[in-house]
Amino acid sequence: MIRKYEACILMEPALDPTSLEEEVNNISQILTDSGANIIHHELWGKRMLTHPIKKKNEGYYYLFYFEAAPDGITKIDSALKHREKILRSLILMKKEFPEFTKNGRSES
């Protein structure tokens, strides 16, 4: 049974645009290798953190919306936790995806 998921990824603040794009490509590869179908992804930008994580006070937030079988989520979560440039990741099951505007940003 395929379900809808949202993954919020917090990445190292020191990443330059090229390194950030490489890391996003690596995350996309992890998702597709685990059988996920990526529907949409977007950069939320660099934001201050409410408390330090791994001695960092800010980080890049990136969202992925994808469909996958529930048994692949454990594999995805484990692979994301072992990425050196990822500070935190959170995968949530969604009932529905938000509406996406023409510029690619979600409305909700």
Contacts in CASP RR format, 6 or more apart in sequence:
PFRMAT RR
TARGET T0000
AUTHOR 0000-0000-0000
METHOD contacts of the structure
MODEL  1
MIRKYEACILMEPALDPTSLEEEVNNISQILTDSGANIIHHELWGKRMLT
HPIKKKNEGYYYLFYFEAAPDGITKIDSALKHREKILRSLILMKKEFPEF
TKNGRSES
1 69 0 8 1.000
1 70 0 8 1.000
2 37 0 8 1.000
2 67 0 8 1.000
2 68 0 8 1.000
2 69 0 8 1.000
3 67 0 8 1.000
3 68 0 8 1.000
3 69 0 8 1.000
3 70 0 8 1.000
3 93 0 8 1.000
4 39 0 8 1.000
4 65 0 8 1.000
4 66 0 8 1.000
4 67 0 8 1.000
4 93 0 8 1.000
4 94 0 8 1.000
4 95 0 8 1.000
4 96 0 8 1.000
4 97 0 8 1.000
5 36 0 8 1.000
5 65 0 8 1.000
5 66 0 8 1.000
5 67 0 8 1.000
5 68 0 8 1.000
5 73 0 8 1.000
5 91 0 8 1.000
5 92 0 8 1.000
5 93 0 8 1.000
5 94 0 8 1.000
6 63 0 8 1.000
6 64 0 8 1.000
6 65 0 8 1.000
6 91 0 8 1.000
6 92 0 8 1.000
6 94 0 8 1.000
6 97 0 8 1.000
7 31 0 8 1.000
7 63 0 8 1.000
7 64 0 8 1.000
7 66 0 8 1.000
7 76 0 8 1.000
7 80 0 8 1.000
7 89 0 8 1.000
7 90 0 8 1.000
7 91 0 8 1.000
7 92 0 8 1.000
8 61 0 8 1.000
8 62 0 8 1.000
8 63 0 8 1.000
8 89 0 8 1.000
8 90 0 8 1.000
8 92 0 8 1.000
9 27 0 8 1.000
9 61 0 8 1.000
9 62 0 8 1.000
9 63 0 8 1.000
9 64 0 8 1.000
9 80 0 8 1.000
9 86 0 8 1.000
9 88 0 8 1.000
9 89 0 8 1.000
10 49 0 8 1.000
10 53 0 8 1.000
10 59 0 8 1.000
10 60 0 8 1.000
10 61 0 8 1.000
10 86 0 8 1.000
10 87 0 8 1.000
10 88 0 8 1.000
10 89 0 8 1.000
11 20 0 8 1.000
11 23 0 8 1.000
11 59 0 8 1.000
11 60 0 8 1.000
11 61 0 8 1.000
11 62 0 8 1.000
11 85 0 8 1.000
11 86 0 8 1.000
11 87 0 8 1.000
12 56 0 8 1.000
12 59 0 8 1.000
12 60 0 8 1.000
12 85 0 8 1.000
12 86 0 8 1.000
12 87 0 8 1.000
13 46 0 8 1.000
13 56 0 8 1.000
13 57 0 8 1.000
13 58 0 8 1.000
13 59 0 8 1.000
13 60 0 8 1.000
15 23 0 8 1.000
15 60 0 8 1.000
15 85 0 8 1.000
19 85 0 8 1.000
20 43 0 8 1.000
20 60 0 8 1.000
23 83 0 8 1.000
23 85 0 8 1.000
23 86 0 8 1.000
24 41 0 8 1.000
24 43 0 8 1.000
24 62 0 8 1.000
26 83 0 8 1.000
27 62 0 8 1.000
27 64 0 8 1.000
27 80 0 8 1.000
27 83 0 8 1.000
27 86 0 8 1.000
28 38 0 8 1.000
28 41 0 8 1.000
28 64 0 8 1.000
30 76 0 8 1.000
30 79 0 8 1.000
30 80 0 8 1.000
31 38 0 8 1.000
31 64 0 8 1.000
31 66 0 8 1.000
31 68 0 8 1.000
31 76 0 8 1.000
32 38 0 8 1.000
34 68 0 8 1.000
34 72 0 8 1.000
34 75 0 8 1.000
34 76 0 8 1.000
34 79 0 8 1.000
35 68 0 8 1.000
35 69 0 8 1.000
35 72 0 8 1.000
36 66 0 8 1.000
36 67 0 8 1.000
36 68 0 8 1.000
36 72 0 8 1.000
36 76 0 8 1.000
37 66 0 8 1.000
37 67 0 8 1.000
37 68 0 8 1.000
38 64 0 8 1.000
38 65 0 8 1.000
38 66 0 8 1.000
39 65 0 8 1.000
39 66 0 8 1.000
39 67 0 8 1.000
39 97 0 8 1.000
40 64 0 8 1.000
40 65 0 8 1.000
40 97 0 8 1.000
40 100 0 8 1.000
40 104 0 8 1.000
40 106 0 8 1.000
41 62 0 8 1.000
41 63 0 8 1.000
41 64 0 8 1.000
41 65 0 8 1.000
42 62 0 8 1.000
42 63 0 8 1.000
42 104 0 8 1.000
42 105 0 8 1.000
42 106 0 8 1.000
43 60 0 8 1.000
43 61 0 8 1.000
43 62 0 8 1.000
44 60 0 8 1.000
44 61 0 8 1.000
44 62 0 8 1.000
44 63 0 8 1.000
45 60 0 8 1.000
45 61 0 8 1.000
45 62 0 8 1.000
46 58 0 8 1.000
46 59 0 8 1.000
46 60 0 8 1.000
46 61 0 8 1.000
47 58 0 8 1.000
47 59 0 8 1.000
47 60 0 8 1.000
47 61 0 8 1.000
48 57 0 8 1.000
48 58 0 8 1.000
49 56 0 8 1.000
49 57 0 8 1.000
49 58 0 8 1.000
49 59 0 8 1.000
53 87 0 8 1.000
53 88 0 8 1.000
54 87 0 8 1.000
56 87 0 8 1.000
59 87 0 8 1.000
63 106 0 8 1.000
65 94 0 8 1.000
65 97 0 8 1.000
65 98 0 8 1.000
68 76 0 8 1.000
73 91 0 8 1.000
76 91 0 8 1.000
77 89 0 8 1.000
77 91 0 8 1.000
80 86 0 8 1.000
80 89 0 8 1.000
81 89 0 8 1.000
98 106 0 8 1.000
98 107 0 8 1.000
98 108 0 8 1.000
99 106 0 8 1.000
99 107 0 8 1.000
99 108 0 8 1.000
100 106 0 8 1.000
100 107 0 8 1.000
101 107 0 8 1.000
END
